[in-house]
Amino acid sequence: MDAWQSIDYLIVQGRHVLAVKAIRQAKLCSLQRAFDIFAERCELLRRTRPDAFEAAVKSADVDE
C-alpha cells in the first residue's frame, strides 16, 4: 500500500489527526501545508468516492 492509499484510508475512516501526520511525513511539510493538503484530499475523496465515507460510517455503527 502506498502512502496516499494509507492516507485516504485514514481520511475515510475519520482518523484525521493521523492523516495529517501521515501527510506531513510523506510530503515533509509544515503543519499548515499538511492541513491544506488534507482539506484538498478530503474534497477530492468526497467527490470521487462518496460511498467510501458512507461505508465507514455504517461500519462504525453498533447495534445495542
All heavy atoms as TSV, in Angstrom:
chain	resi	resn	atom	element	x	y	z
A	1	MET	N	N	0.854	-1.182	0.000
A	1	MET	CA	C	0.000	0.000	0.000
A	1	MET	C	C	0.895	1.239	0.000
A	1	MET	O	O	1.787	1.354	0.820
A	1	MET	CB	C	-0.894	-0.048	1.248
A	1	MET	CG	C	-1.897	1.065	1.317
A	1	MET	SD	S	-2.990	1.056	2.770
A	1	MET	CE	C	-4.031	-0.326	2.452
A	2	ASP	N	N	0.644	2.142	-0.929
A	2	ASP	CA	C	1.461	3.354	-0.966
A	2	ASP	C	C	0.952	4.383	0.045
A	2	ASP	O	O	-0.086	4.192	0.682
A	2	ASP	CB	C	1.542	3.921	-2.385
A	2	ASP	CG	C	0.272	4.616	-2.846
A	2	ASP	OD1	O	-0.708	4.668	-2.096
A	2	ASP	OD2	O	0.269	5.117	-3.983
A	3	ALA	N	N	1.699	5.466	0.186
A	3	ALA	CA	C	1.380	6.477	1.208
A	3	ALA	C	C	-0.012	7.066	1.012
A	3	ALA	O	O	-0.764	7.232	1.973
A	3	ALA	CB	C	2.426	7.580	1.196
A	4	TRP	N	N	-0.392	7.378	-0.243
A	4	TRP	CA	C	-1.695	8.008	-0.466
A	4	TRP	C	C	-2.843	7.058	-0.195
A	4	TRP	O	O	-3.887	7.479	0.290
A	4	TRP	CB	C	-1.787	8.622	-1.861
A	4	TRP	CG	C	-1.036	9.920	-1.894
A	4	TRP	CD1	C	0.116	10.179	-2.554
A	4	TRP	CD2	C	-1.353	11.110	-1.176
A	4	TRP	NE1	N	0.533	11.463	-2.291
A	4	TRP	CE2	C	-0.361	12.055	-1.448
A	4	TRP	CE3	C	-2.390	11.470	-0.320
A	4	TRP	CZ2	C	-0.367	13.339	-0.911
A	4	TRP	CZ3	C	-2.400	12.758	0.219
A	4	TRP	CH2	C	-1.401	13.671	-0.080
A	5	GLN	N	N	-2.666	5.787	-0.469
A	5	GLN	CA	C	-3.713	4.815	-0.144
A	5	GLN	C	C	-3.921	4.772	1.363
A	5	GLN	O	O	-5.056	4.730	1.841
A	5	GLN	CB	C	-3.362	3.428	-0.670
A	5	GLN	CG	C	-3.476	3.296	-2.170
A	5	GLN	CD	C	-3.014	1.936	-2.648
A	5	GLN	OE1	O	-2.047	1.383	-2.140
A	5	GLN	NE2	N	-3.704	1.399	-3.631
A	6	SER	N	N	-2.826	4.784	2.109
A	6	SER	CA	C	-2.919	4.776	3.569
A	6	SER	C	C	-3.579	6.050	4.088
A	6	SER	O	O	-4.418	6.002	4.985
A	6	SER	CB	C	-1.523	4.646	4.189
A	6	SER	OG	O	-0.923	3.441	3.822
A	7	ILE	N	N	-3.193	7.174	3.519
A	7	ILE	CA	C	-3.759	8.458	3.932
A	7	ILE	C	C	-5.246	8.507	3.601
A	7	ILE	O	O	-6.061	8.921	4.433
A	7	ILE	CB	C	-2.993	9.626	3.274
A	7	ILE	CG1	C	-1.576	9.699	3.855
A	7	ILE	CG2	C	-3.738	10.946	3.447
A	7	ILE	CD1	C	-0.616	10.551	3.050
A	8	ASP	N	N	-5.608	8.072	2.407
A	8	ASP	CA	C	-7.016	8.047	2.022
A	8	ASP	C	C	-7.826	7.170	2.969
A	8	ASP	O	O	-8.939	7.530	3.368
A	8	ASP	CB	C	-7.182	7.553	0.587
A	8	ASP	CG	C	-6.658	8.535	-0.449
A	8	ASP	OD1	O	-6.343	9.685	-0.084
A	8	ASP	OD2	O	-6.568	8.141	-1.626
A	9	TYR	N	N	-7.288	6.025	3.329
A	9	TYR	CA	C	-7.967	5.127	4.263
A	9	TYR	C	C	-8.200	5.827	5.604
A	9	TYR	O	O	-9.298	5.765	6.166
A	9	TYR	CB	C	-7.146	3.845	4.454
A	9	TYR	CG	C	-7.765	2.900	5.448
A	9	TYR	CD1	C	-8.843	2.097	5.080
A	9	TYR	CD2	C	-7.291	2.827	6.751
A	9	TYR	CE1	C	-9.432	1.238	6.004
A	9	TYR	CE2	C	-7.874	1.969	7.671
A	9	TYR	CZ	C	-8.939	1.174	7.297
A	9	TYR	OH	O	-9.524	0.332	8.207
A	10	LEU	N	N	-7.184	6.512	6.111
A	10	LEU	CA	C	-7.327	7.235	7.378
A	10	LEU	C	C	-8.408	8.311	7.272
A	10	LEU	O	O	-9.209	8.492	8.197
A	10	LEU	CB	C	-5.993	7.860	7.793
A	10	LEU	CG	C	-4.891	6.882	8.190
A	10	LEU	CD1	C	-3.561	7.619	8.332
A	10	LEU	CD2	C	-5.252	6.160	9.484
A	11	ILE	N	N	-8.440	9.014	6.156
A	11	ILE	CA	C	-9.423	10.081	5.967
A	11	ILE	C	C	-10.842	9.524	5.981
A	11	ILE	O	O	-11.696	10.018	6.711
A	11	ILE	CB	C	-9.152	10.870	4.669
A	11	ILE	CG1	C	-7.860	11.687	4.815
A	11	ILE	CG2	C	-10.326	11.786	4.337
A	11	ILE	CD1	C	-7.368	12.324	3.518
A	12	VAL	N	N	-11.105	8.494	5.188
A	12	VAL	CA	C	-12.473	7.984	5.126
A	12	VAL	C	C	-12.887	7.303	6.422
A	12	VAL	O	O	-14.077	7.236	6.731
A	12	VAL	CB	C	-12.721	7.053	3.917
A	12	VAL	CG1	C	-12.503	7.783	2.616
A	12	VAL	CG2	C	-11.894	5.799	3.979
A	13	GLN	N	N	-11.931	6.848	7.211
A	13	GLN	CA	C	-12.240	6.245	8.499
A	13	GLN	C	C	-12.425	7.300	9.595
A	13	GLN	O	O	-12.736	6.961	10.728
A	13	GLN	CB	C	-11.130	5.268	8.912
A	13	GLN	CG	C	-11.055	4.039	8.037
A	13	GLN	CD	C	-12.324	3.212	8.102
A	13	GLN	OE1	O	-12.837	2.929	9.169
A	13	GLN	NE2	N	-12.820	2.835	6.943
A	14	GLY	N	N	-12.185	8.565	9.253
A	14	GLY	CA	C	-12.372	9.647	10.216
A	14	GLY	C	C	-11.188	9.837	11.143
A	14	GLY	O	O	-11.293	10.526	12.157
A	15	ARG	N	N	-10.050	9.299	10.796
A	15	ARG	CA	C	-8.847	9.400	11.628
A	15	ARG	C	C	-7.995	10.560	11.108
A	15	ARG	O	O	-6.905	10.388	10.602
A	15	ARG	CB	C	-8.118	8.072	11.613
A	15	ARG	CG	C	-9.039	6.953	12.117
A	15	ARG	CD	C	-8.405	5.632	12.107
A	15	ARG	NE	N	-7.514	5.594	13.278
A	15	ARG	CZ	C	-6.701	4.591	13.527
A	15	ARG	NH1	N	-6.650	3.562	12.732
A	15	ARG	NH2	N	-5.925	4.627	14.595
A	16	HIS	N	N	-8.531	11.755	11.266
A	16	HIS	CA	C	-7.978	12.936	10.622
A	16	HIS	C	C	-6.631	13.369	11.173
A	16	HIS	O	O	-5.761	13.806	10.409
A	16	HIS	CB	C	-8.988	14.080	10.684
A	16	HIS	CG	C	-10.258	13.747	9.969
A	16	HIS	ND1	N	-11.423	14.423	10.170
A	16	HIS	CD2	C	-10.550	12.785	9.057
A	16	HIS	CE1	C	-12.374	13.907	9.407
A	16	HIS	NE2	N	-11.866	12.902	8.732
A	17	VAL	N	N	-6.432	13.277	12.458
A	17	VAL	CA	C	-5.141	13.674	13.031
A	17	VAL	C	C	-4.030	12.782	12.477
A	17	VAL	O	O	-2.964	13.266	12.078
A	17	VAL	CB	C	-5.180	13.621	14.573
A	17	VAL	CG1	C	-3.807	13.850	15.162
A	17	VAL	CG2	C	-6.165	14.649	15.118
A	18	LEU	N	N	-4.294	11.478	12.431
A	18	LEU	CA	C	-3.299	10.555	11.877
A	18	LEU	C	C	-3.080	10.807	10.391
A	18	LEU	O	O	-1.958	10.672	9.892
A	18	LEU	CB	C	-3.722	9.108	12.114
A	18	LEU	CG	C	-3.699	8.646	13.568
A	18	LEU	CD1	C	-4.227	7.228	13.687
A	18	LEU	CD2	C	-2.290	8.740	14.139
A	19	ALA	N	N	-4.125	11.196	9.676
A	19	ALA	CA	C	-3.992	11.500	8.248
A	19	ALA	C	C	-3.093	12.716	8.041
A	19	ALA	O	O	-2.208	12.698	7.174
A	19	ALA	CB	C	-5.357	11.731	7.622
A	20	VAL	N	N	-3.298	13.763	8.830
A	20	VAL	CA	C	-2.456	14.963	8.717
A	20	VAL	C	C	-1.012	14.622	9.062
A	20	VAL	O	O	-0.071	15.054	8.376
A	20	VAL	CB	C	-2.995	16.110	9.603
A	20	VAL	CG1	C	-2.010	17.272	9.644
A	20	VAL	CG2	C	-4.350	16.583	9.085
A	21	LYS	N	N	-0.823	13.820	10.081
A	21	LYS	CA	C	0.533	13.393	10.467
A	21	LYS	C	C	1.188	12.616	9.323
A	21	LYS	O	O	2.356	12.845	9.004
A	21	LYS	CB	C	0.464	12.535	11.722
A	21	LYS	CG	C	1.810	12.100	12.229
A	21	LYS	CD	C	1.676	11.296	13.504
A	21	LYS	CE	C	3.037	10.801	13.964
A	21	LYS	NZ	N	2.949	10.002	15.188
A	22	ALA	N	N	0.452	11.716	8.691
A	22	ALA	CA	C	0.985	10.934	7.574
A	22	ALA	C	C	1.323	11.829	6.386
A	22	ALA	O	O	2.330	11.604	5.692
A	22	ALA	CB	C	-0.012	9.855	7.171
A	23	ILE	N	N	0.502	12.845	6.144
A	23	ILE	CA	C	0.781	13.788	5.061
A	23	ILE	C	C	2.076	14.541	5.342
A	23	ILE	O	O	2.920	14.693	4.450
A	23	ILE	CB	C	-0.393	14.765	4.852
A	23	ILE	CG1	C	-1.605	14.018	4.296
A	23	ILE	CG2	C	0.006	15.923	3.929
A	23	ILE	CD1	C	-2.899	14.810	4.324
A	24	ARG	N	N	2.253	14.972	6.583
A	24	ARG	CA	C	3.485	15.687	6.947
A	24	ARG	C	C	4.710	14.816	6.704
A	24	ARG	O	O	5.730	15.288	6.209
A	24	ARG	CB	C	3.457	16.118	8.410
A	24	ARG	CG	C	2.526	17.289	8.657
A	24	ARG	CD	C	2.747	17.884	10.014
A	24	ARG	NE	N	4.001	18.644	9.994
A	24	ARG	CZ	C	4.619	19.074	11.084
A	24	ARG	NH1	N	4.141	18.816	12.270
A	24	ARG	NH2	N	5.730	19.760	10.988
A	25	GLN	N	N	4.603	13.547	7.057
A	25	GLN	CA	C	5.732	12.634	6.860
A	25	GLN	C	C	5.982	12.367	5.376
A	25	GLN	O	O	7.124	12.315	4.935
A	25	GLN	CB	C	5.479	11.323	7.592
A	25	GLN	CG	C	5.529	11.470	9.092
A	25	GLN	CD	C	5.117	10.199	9.827
A	25	GLN	OE1	O	4.514	9.307	9.263
A	25	GLN	NE2	N	5.446	10.151	11.108
A	26	ALA	N	N	4.919	12.190	4.607
A	26	ALA	CA	C	5.061	11.884	3.180
A	26	ALA	C	C	5.583	13.080	2.388
A	26	ALA	O	O	6.381	12.925	1.462
A	26	ALA	CB	C	3.729	11.422	2.607
A	27	LYS	N	N	5.122	14.262	2.740
A	27	LYS	CA	C	5.462	15.472	1.982
A	27	LYS	C	C	6.586	16.297	2.605
A	27	LYS	O	O	7.054	17.254	1.986
A	27	LYS	CB	C	4.231	16.370	1.838
A	27	LYS	CG	C	3.136	15.781	0.991
A	27	LYS	CD	C	3.611	15.568	-0.405
A	27	LYS	CE	C	2.611	16.065	-1.398
A	27	LYS	NZ	N	3.106	15.992	-2.758
A	28	LEU	N	N	6.968	15.957	3.854
A	28	LEU	CA	C	7.984	16.732	4.571
A	28	LEU	C	C	7.642	18.218	4.560
A	28	LEU	O	O	8.401	19.064	4.095
A	28	LEU	CB	C	9.373	16.503	3.986
A	28	LEU	CG	C	9.884	15.062	4.031
A	28	LEU	CD1	C	11.214	14.947	3.315
A	28	LEU	CD2	C	9.987	14.554	5.461
A	29	CYS	N	N	6.446	18.530	5.067
A	29	CYS	CA	C	5.952	19.902	5.015
A	29	CYS	C	C	5.507	20.366	6.404
A	29	CYS	O	O	5.461	19.590	7.349
A	29	CYS	CB	C	4.796	20.006	4.020
A	29	CYS	SG	S	3.376	18.980	4.433
A	30	SER	N	N	5.155	21.627	6.466
A	30	SER	CA	C	4.690	22.215	7.720
A	30	SER	C	C	3.297	21.694	8.064
A	30	SER	O	O	2.596	21.126	7.216
A	30	SER	CB	C	4.630	23.738	7.595
A	30	SER	OG	O	3.589	24.106	6.696
A	31	LEU	N	N	2.911	21.917	9.290
A	31	LEU	CA	C	1.580	21.525	9.726
A	31	LEU	C	C	0.512	22.257	8.924
A	31	LEU	O	O	-0.473	21.645	8.492
A	31	LEU	CB	C	1.406	21.811	11.225
A	31	LEU	CG	C	0.066	21.459	11.837
A	31	LEU	CD1	C	-0.238	19.977	11.652
A	31	LEU	CD2	C	0.041	21.839	13.303
A	32	GLN	N	N	0.701	23.537	8.695
A	32	GLN	CA	C	-0.279	24.310	7.913
A	32	GLN	C	C	-0.419	23.762	6.506
A	32	GLN	O	O	-1.522	23.583	6.004
A	32	GLN	CB	C	0.109	25.792	7.856
A	32	GLN	CG	C	-0.883	26.645	7.070
A	32	GLN	CD	C	-2.285	26.611	7.656
A	32	GLN	OE1	O	-2.464	26.890	8.823
A	32	GLN	NE2	N	-3.274	26.260	6.846
A	33	ARG	N	N	0.706	23.466	5.849
A	33	ARG	CA	C	0.647	22.912	4.490
A	33	ARG	C	C	-0.006	21.537	4.494
A	33	ARG	O	O	-0.815	21.222	3.610
A	33	ARG	CB	C	2.058	22.847	3.895
A	33	ARG	CG	C	2.088	22.298	2.496
A	33	ARG	CD	C	1.358	23.224	1.512
A	33	ARG	NE	N	1.308	22.588	0.198
A	33	ARG	CZ	C	0.211	22.494	-0.552
A	33	ARG	NH1	N	-0.917	23.035	-0.158
A	33	ARG	NH2	N	0.241	21.886	-1.705
A	34	ALA	N	N	0.311	20.721	5.493
A	34	ALA	CA	C	-0.294	19.391	5.589
A	34	ALA	C	C	-1.804	19.508	5.768
A	34	ALA	O	O	-2.563	18.740	5.171
A	34	ALA	CB	C	0.318	18.607	6.743
A	35	PHE	N	N	-2.241	20.461	6.557
A	35	PHE	CA	C	-3.674	20.658	6.753
A	35	PHE	C	C	-4.345	21.098	5.455
A	35	PHE	O	O	-5.435	20.632	5.121
A	35	PHE	CB	C	-3.945	21.670	7.868
A	35	PHE	CG	C	-5.406	21.796	8.176
A	35	PHE	CD1	C	-6.062	20.820	8.908
A	35	PHE	CD2	C	-6.137	22.866	7.704
A	35	PHE	CE1	C	-7.421	20.918	9.168
A	35	PHE	CE2	C	-7.492	22.980	7.968
A	35	PHE	CZ	C	-8.131	22.001	8.699
A	36	ASP	N	N	-3.677	21.970	4.697
A	36	ASP	CA	C	-4.223	22.401	3.400
A	36	ASP	C	C	-4.342	21.215	2.437
A	36	ASP	O	O	-5.356	21.063	1.743
A	36	ASP	CB	C	-3.349	23.495	2.784
A	36	ASP	CG	C	-3.403	24.805	3.556
A	36	ASP	OD1	O	-4.345	24.993	4.360
A	36	ASP	OD2	O	-2.483	25.629	3.365
A	37	ILE	N	N	-3.309	20.385	2.392
A	37	ILE	CA	C	-3.336	19.194	1.541
A	37	ILE	C	C	-4.444	18.251	2.000
A	37	ILE	O	O	-5.178	17.686	1.175
A	37	ILE	CB	C	-1.966	18.484	1.559
A	37	ILE	CG1	C	-0.912	19.363	0.885
A	37	ILE	CG2	C	-2.052	17.113	0.883
A	37	ILE	CD1	C	0.522	18.885	1.090
A	38	PHE	N	N	-4.581	18.099	3.313
A	38	PHE	CA	C	-5.634	17.253	3.876
A	38	PHE	C	C	-7.012	17.734	3.416
A	38	PHE	O	O	-7.834	16.934	2.969
A	38	PHE	CB	C	-5.542	17.278	5.405
A	38	PHE	CG	C	-6.730	16.696	6.095
A	38	PHE	CD1	C	-6.872	15.328	6.242
A	38	PHE	CD2	C	-7.713	17.530	6.609
A	38	PHE	CE1	C	-7.979	14.790	6.876
A	38	PHE	CE2	C	-8.824	17.001	7.252
A	38	PHE	CZ	C	-8.954	15.624	7.384
A	39	ALA	N	N	-7.256	19.022	3.494
A	39	ALA	CA	C	-8.552	19.583	3.088
A	39	ALA	C	C	-8.801	19.340	1.601
A	39	ALA	O	O	-9.914	18.963	1.210
A	39	ALA	CB	C	-8.600	21.074	3.410
A	40	GLU	N	N	-7.782	19.531	0.778
A	40	GLU	CA	C	-7.909	19.285	-0.657
A	40	GLU	C	C	-8.206	17.809	-0.928
A	40	GLU	O	O	-9.036	17.481	-1.777
A	40	GLU	CB	C	-6.629	19.695	-1.383
A	40	GLU	CG	C	-6.361	21.181	-1.381
A	40	GLU	CD	C	-4.945	21.525	-1.819
A	40	GLU	OE1	O	-4.193	20.626	-2.255
A	40	GLU	OE2	O	-4.589	22.708	-1.711
A	41	ARG	N	N	-7.515	16.935	-0.192
A	41	ARG	CA	C	-7.704	15.493	-0.393
A	41	ARG	C	C	-9.098	15.061	0.041
A	41	ARG	O	O	-9.739	14.235	-0.619
A	41	ARG	CB	C	-6.628	14.728	0.381
A	41	ARG	CG	C	-6.502	13.298	-0.006
A	41	ARG	CD	C	-5.921	13.168	-1.398
A	41	ARG	NE	N	-5.805	11.773	-1.770
A	41	ARG	CZ	C	-5.238	11.337	-2.865
A	41	ARG	NH1	N	-4.711	12.199	-3.718
A	41	ARG	NH2	N	-5.185	10.070	-3.137
A	42	CYS	N	N	-9.584	15.615	1.157
A	42	CYS	CA	C	-10.944	15.305	1.616
A	42	CYS	C	C	-11.960	15.694	0.555
A	42	CYS	O	O	-12.886	14.925	0.260
A	42	CYS	CB	C	-11.266	16.049	2.912
A	42	CYS	SG	S	-10.511	15.339	4.368
A	43	GLU	N	N	-11.795	16.869	-0.004
A	43	GLU	CA	C	-12.715	17.342	-1.040
A	43	GLU	C	C	-12.680	16.404	-2.246
A	43	GLU	O	O	-13.725	16.014	-2.784
A	43	GLU	CB	C	-12.343	18.761	-1.459
A	43	GLU	CG	C	-13.283	19.363	-2.466
A	43	GLU	CD	C	-12.902	20.791	-2.829
A	43	GLU	OE1	O	-12.457	21.535	-1.944
A	43	GLU	OE2	O	-13.054	21.128	-4.022
A	44	LEU	N	N	-11.487	16.021	-2.679
A	44	LEU	CA	C	-11.343	15.107	-3.811
A	44	LEU	C	C	-12.006	13.760	-3.517
A	44	LEU	O	O	-12.758	13.236	-4.332
A	44	LEU	CB	C	-9.859	14.884	-4.127
A	44	LEU	CG	C	-9.574	13.823	-5.184
A	44	LEU	CD1	C	-10.000	14.305	-6.559
A	44	LEU	CD2	C	-8.116	13.435	-5.166
A	45	LEU	N	N	-11.758	13.209	-2.345
A	45	LEU	CA	C	-12.335	11.911	-1.994
A	45	LEU	C	C	-13.856	11.980	-1.886
A	45	LEU	O	O	-14.546	11.047	-2.296
A	45	LEU	CB	C	-11.733	11.399	-0.683
A	45	LEU	CG	C	-10.266	10.986	-0.747
A	45	LEU	CD1	C	-9.743	10.677	0.654
A	45	LEU	CD2	C	-10.080	9.796	-1.664
A	46	ARG	N	N	-14.372	13.047	-1.349
A	46	ARG	CA	C	-15.837	13.172	-1.234
A	46	ARG	C	C	-16.496	13.269	-2.610
A	46	ARG	O	O	-17.609	12.806	-2.803
A	46	ARG	CB	C	-16.221	14.358	-0.369
A	46	ARG	CG	C	-15.937	14.090	1.098
A	46	ARG	CD	C	-16.816	14.937	1.990
A	46	ARG	NE	N	-16.531	14.679	3.378
A	46	ARG	CZ	C	-17.106	13.720	4.109
A	46	ARG	NH1	N	-17.983	12.924	3.567
A	46	ARG	NH2	N	-16.806	13.556	5.381
A	47	ARG	N	N	-15.788	13.869	-3.570
A	47	ARG	CA	C	-16.324	13.950	-4.936
A	47	ARG	C	C	-16.193	12.632	-5.682
A	47	ARG	O	O	-17.098	12.243	-6.416
A	47	ARG	CB	C	-15.604	15.037	-5.743
A	47	ARG	CG	C	-16.152	16.423	-5.516
A	47	ARG	CD	C	-15.521	17.432	-6.466
A	47	ARG	NE	N	-14.171	17.733	-5.984
A	47	ARG	CZ	C	-13.059	17.627	-6.713
A	47	ARG	NH1	N	-13.106	17.260	-7.965
A	47	ARG	NH2	N	-11.888	17.913	-6.203
A	48	THR	N	N	-15.058	11.961	-5.520
A	48	THR	CA	C	-14.775	10.776	-6.324
A	48	THR	C	C	-15.151	9.463	-5.656
A	48	THR	O	O	-15.345	8.458	-6.352
A	48	THR	CB	C	-13.282	10.722	-6.701
A	48	THR	OG1	O	-12.486	10.670	-5.505
A	48	THR	CG2	C	-12.886	11.933	-7.538
A	49	ARG	N	N	-15.255	9.446	-4.328
A	49	ARG	CA	C	-15.554	8.202	-3.619
A	49	ARG	C	C	-16.520	8.433	-2.461
A	49	ARG	O	O	-16.247	8.059	-1.314
A	49	ARG	CB	C	-14.262	7.595	-3.071
A	49	ARG	CG	C	-13.303	7.159	-4.135
A	49	ARG	CD	C	-11.979	6.666	-3.609
A	49	ARG	NE	N	-12.074	5.854	-2.415
A	49	ARG	CZ	C	-11.036	5.593	-1.616
A	49	ARG	NH1	N	-9.852	6.067	-1.898
A	49	ARG	NH2	N	-11.183	4.858	-0.542
A	50	PRO	N	N	-17.680	9.028	-2.718
A	50	PRO	CA	C	-18.606	9.318	-1.612
A	50	PRO	C	C	-19.074	8.059	-0.897
A	50	PRO	O	O	-19.340	8.093	0.305
A	50	PRO	CB	C	-19.766	10.041	-2.295
A	50	PRO	CG	C	-19.691	9.637	-3.723
A	50	PRO	CD	C	-18.230	9.413	-4.006
A	51	ASP	N	N	-19.138	6.961	-1.608
A	51	ASP	CA	C	-19.570	5.705	-0.995
A	51	ASP	C	C	-18.584	5.204	0.057
A	51	ASP	O	O	-18.971	4.513	0.997
A	51	ASP	CB	C	-19.786	4.632	-2.064
A	51	ASP	CG	C	-18.557	4.420	-2.924
A	51	ASP	OD1	O	-17.916	5.417	-3.311
A	51	ASP	OD2	O	-18.241	3.250	-3.226
A	52	ALA	N	N	-17.321	5.542	-0.062
A	52	ALA	CA	C	-16.325	5.118	0.922
A	52	ALA	C	C	-16.609	5.749	2.286
A	52	ALA	O	O	-16.438	5.110	3.322
A	52	ALA	CB	C	-14.917	5.490	0.458
A	53	PHE	N	N	-17.077	6.992	2.281
A	53	PHE	CA	C	-17.403	7.665	3.532
A	53	PHE	C	C	-18.647	7.035	4.164
A	53	PHE	O	O	-18.703	6.837	5.365
A	53	PHE	CB	C	-17.625	9.164	3.307
A	53	PHE	CG	C	-16.355	9.912	3.030
A	53	PHE	CD1	C	-15.897	10.070	1.730
A	53	PHE	CD2	C	-15.614	10.455	4.059
A	53	PHE	CE1	C	-14.725	10.749	1.469
A	53	PHE	CE2	C	-14.431	11.150	3.808
A	53	PHE	CZ	C	-13.987	11.287	2.505
A	54	GLU	N	N	-19.626	6.710	3.339
A	54	GLU	CA	C	-20.847	6.082	3.844
A	54	GLU	C	C	-20.550	4.715	4.438
A	54	GLU	O	O	-21.068	4.361	5.486
A	54	GLU	CB	C	-21.877	5.969	2.727
A	54	GLU	CG	C	-22.409	7.304	2.276
A	54	GLU	CD	C	-23.295	7.193	1.048
A	54	GLU	OE1	O	-23.734	6.070	0.724
A	54	GLU	OE2	O	-23.550	8.222	0.419
A	55	ALA	N	N	-19.682	3.943	3.785
A	55	ALA	CA	C	-19.329	2.612	4.280
A	55	ALA	C	C	-18.602	2.716	5.616
A	55	ALA	O	O	-18.825	1.902	6.515
A	55	ALA	CB	C	-18.466	1.884	3.258
A	56	ALA	N	N	-17.751	3.719	5.769
A	56	ALA	CA	C	-17.018	3.894	7.027
A	56	ALA	C	C	-17.971	4.209	8.167
A	56	ALA	O	O	-17.830	3.710	9.278
A	56	ALA	CB	C	-15.974	4.993	6.885
A	57	VAL	N	N	-18.975	5.031	7.908
A	57	VAL	CA	C	-19.953	5.380	8.929
A	57	VAL	C	C	-20.772	4.154	9.303
A	57	VAL	O	O	-21.007	3.878	10.480
A	57	VAL	CB	C	-20.871	6.543	8.452
A	57	VAL	CG1	C	-22.029	6.735	9.391
A	57	VAL	CG2	C	-20.068	7.821	8.317
A	58	LYS	N	N	-21.211	3.392	8.306
A	58	LYS	CA	C	-22.010	2.201	8.575
A	58	LYS	C	C	-21.232	1.168	9.360
A	58	LYS	O	O	-21.775	0.507	10.240
A	58	LYS	CB	C	-22.514	1.594	7.264
A	58	LYS	CG	C	-23.608	2.414	6.628
A	58	LYS	CD	C	-24.076	1.795	5.342
A	58	LYS	CE	C	-25.115	2.696	4.690
A	58	LYS	NZ	N	-25.530	2.192	3.392
A	59	SER	N	N	-19.938	1.004	9.083
A	59	SER	CA	C	-19.151	0.005	9.803
A	59	SER	C	C	-18.900	0.435	11.245
A	59	SER	O	O	-18.605	-0.397	12.094
A	59	SER	CB	C	-17.829	-0.265	9.090
A	59	SER	OG	O	-16.980	0.862	9.178
A	60	ALA	N	N	-19.035	1.721	11.530
A	60	ALA	CA	C	-18.822	2.220	12.883
A	60	ALA	C	C	-20.092	2.093	13.728
A	60	ALA	O	O	-20.042	2.225	14.947
A	60	ALA	CB	C	-18.357	3.667	12.855
A	61	ASP	N	N	-21.234	1.852	13.095
A	61	ASP	CA	C	-22.489	1.709	13.827
A	61	ASP	C	C	-22.439	0.461	14.702
A	61	ASP	O	O	-21.936	-0.571	14.300
A	61	ASP	CB	C	-23.676	1.592	12.870
A	61	ASP	CG	C	-23.973	2.900	12.149
A	61	ASP	OD1	O	-23.502	3.950	12.641
A	61	ASP	OD2	O	-24.670	2.867	11.131
A	62	VAL	N	N	-23.009	0.607	15.882
A	62	VAL	CA	C	-23.060	-0.527	16.812
A	62	VAL	C	C	-24.501	-0.727	17.218
A	62	VAL	O	O	-25.172	0.199	17.667
A	62	VAL	CB	C	-22.192	-0.245	18.061
A	62	VAL	CG1	C	-22.325	-1.372	19.053
A	62	VAL	CG2	C	-20.747	-0.004	17.670
A	63	ASP	N	N	-24.999	-1.934	17.038
A	63	ASP	CA	C	-26.360	-2.253	17.477
A	63	ASP	C	C	-26.371	-2.503	18.978
A	63	ASP	O	O	-25.517	-3.196	19.491
A	63	ASP	CB	C	-26.872	-3.510	16.756
A	63	ASP	CG	C	-27.072	-3.266	15.277
A	63	ASP	OD1	O	-27.366	-2.124	14.885
A	63	ASP	OD2	O	-26.935	-4.230	14.520
A	64	GLU	N	N	-27.297	-1.913	19.614
A	64	GLU	CA	C	-27.398	-2.116	21.058
A	64	GLU	C	C	-28.522	-3.052	21.387
A	64	GLU	O	O	-29.443	-3.244	20.766
A	64	GLU	CB	C	-27.608	-0.766	21.759
A	64	GLU	CG	C	-26.394	0.111	21.597
A	64	GLU	CD	C	-26.545	1.395	22.386
A	64	GLU	OE1	O	-27.136	1.375	23.479
A	64	GLU	OE2	O	-26.072	2.415	21.907
